[in-house]
Amino acid sequence: MKSDIEIAQAATPQPITAIAATLGIPEHALQPYGRTKAKVSLDFVQALLASKERANGKLVLVTAISPTPAGEGKTTTTVGLGDALNHIGKQTVVCLREPSLGPVFGMKGGAAGGGRAQVVPMEDINLHFTGDFSAIALANNLLAAMVDNHIHHGNELGFDLRRVTWRRVMDMNDRALRDTTVGLGGPANGFPREDGFDIVVASEVMAIFCLATSLADLKQRLGNIVCGSTREGHPIRARDLKAQGAMTALLKDALAPNLVQTLEHTPAFIHGGPFANIAHGCNSVLATKTALKLADYVVTEAGFGADLGAEKFIDIKCRKSGLRPDAVVLVATIRALKFHGGVEVKDLATPDPAALERGIANLERHVNNIRNHFGLSCVVAINQRSEDSDAEIDLLMKKLAHHGAKVVLARHWAEGGAGAADLAREVVRLCEVPGDFKFVYDDSETLWEKMKAIATQIYGAADIAAETKVRAQITRLQAEGYGHYPVCVAKTQYSFSTDPLLRGAPSGHVIQIREVRLAAGAEFVVMICGDIMTMPGLPKVPSACNIDVGDDGRITGLF
């Protein structure tokens, strides 16, 4: 069996100009990065979005059950469904997030799909791509440098060194940088203070990048970033340092969406990439809206499980952009459901209907959330594997029948778009079913009420809790006028609870809020829960140990 990278390297991509032409994008609107990838110019994008000549296509959201070491294949299904829709004659564009180098060299892997359902050029996409993440890191770290420089040269704005909130970032898992001290070495190096690093995808600049609708909007949002406060508690913003212009200059080219293709030459926009366990987990609003103007169907994904990615897609991205999904695809595998039922990874290939039945509870809660709390039509896509037994598949079909969500077997990993044709036809049908779209909470609710609504309705929790100082911070943000912002929950992706080892569909637990961060430019409040880290660490044997380059320049071991 060929690896993902071997399949991708054996493919013959079309010139990106030919892919663009299928969508009506003229060559002069492209900024090529080699032969197989390009950015679509912002001038073309803005003119397209302002045009009233073409109605938007249908928007399909792909999400998943709570992720497991067994794998679910959400990105693979997103790509396979896009190919399948084109296979049955529907003009389709895929919209994905850009991979972060943290998981690429860590343990999760990349975000280019797998098997016969991949986007290419796979190596480029999973590594440096078009440099967007580098631009985001530079813009973030420019602001950090300007904060410390301002303090060094007299601190006219009155930064309280204990309340500088803007952290530095890098696109790599490095636990040693979570908490640092800067400014050591004497007066020439500034004032010593506690600091730390987050991974790039956790940066507020990344969130702003993905939510911005134009360069002007980007610059305004960057200027609104609160990077610290005075001793009296007054906020100090990036615009007070006059940093937003230079930050925008670093991001100007990056803001244009990236166009690539699947193995079957379906156009794909890959742009932006926040993690859904520590940020809002969706690709850029610009990319999604551009795709909707160019295609009849747009298939996009939200990070991790539906409790994280889909909830934030609905409550943050849709709330701020006006986007509305026409249908939702919920991805699962028999293996992953058995893992939620208590089976360890080494035993997952053995048929175990009893464990499967226990694990289906996780799937059922996600289906219930999508249908009843988001008000959206839903199909369950089983990313089928050869070891899945008929008895297990029959059991799954019967258990889900009363939820009103059809279960469709898909073999896009092995067969490409043709293997997901049944799924594509069900998605087309669902897109014509009227929905009752709704948010989990109203803007008018308090920050505490919004967090409690997510925890009790989506996670199945009994309540939320926080230490006195955290509750006081939430109360202060509410009083300062940020109460109308949505809430972005940072917590483990592996469980509905904050305990990553608690599988299935736990209920009655309490969600402990450990820390609160204001993202005034992105316009949401981050609630950090449990032990989740905004700078991940590498595993004992990172994926980087398996990646190599031959004398001929060919990369190996990249999945």
Secondary structure, 3 states (H helix, E strand, C coil): CCCHHHHHHHCCCCCHHHHHHHCCCCHHHEEECCCCCEEECHHHHHHHHHCCCCCCCEEEEEEECCCCCCCCCHHHHHHHHHHHHHHCCCCEEEEECCCCHHHHHCCCCCCCEECCEEEECHHHHHCCCCCHHHHHHHHHHHHHHHHHHHHHCCCCCCCCHHHECCCEEECCCCHHHCCEEECCCCHHHCCCEEECEEEHHHCHHHHHHHHCCCHHHHHHHHHCCEEEECCCCCEEEHHHHCCHHHHHHHHCCCCCCEEEEECCCCEEEECCCCCCCCCCCECCHHHHHHHHHHCCEEEEEECCCHHHHHHHHHHHHHHHHCCCCCEEEEEECHHHHHHHCCCCHHHCCCCCHHHHHHHHHHHHHHHHHHHHHCCCCEEEEEECCCCCCHHHHHHHHHHHHCCCCEEEEECHHHHHHHHHHHHHHHHHHHCCCCCCCCCCCCCCCCHHHHHHHHHHHHCCCCEEEECHHHHHHHHHHHHHHHCCCCEEEECCCCCCCCCCCCCCCCCCCEEEEEEEEEECCCCEEEEEECCCCCCCCCCCCCHHHHCEECCCCCEECCC
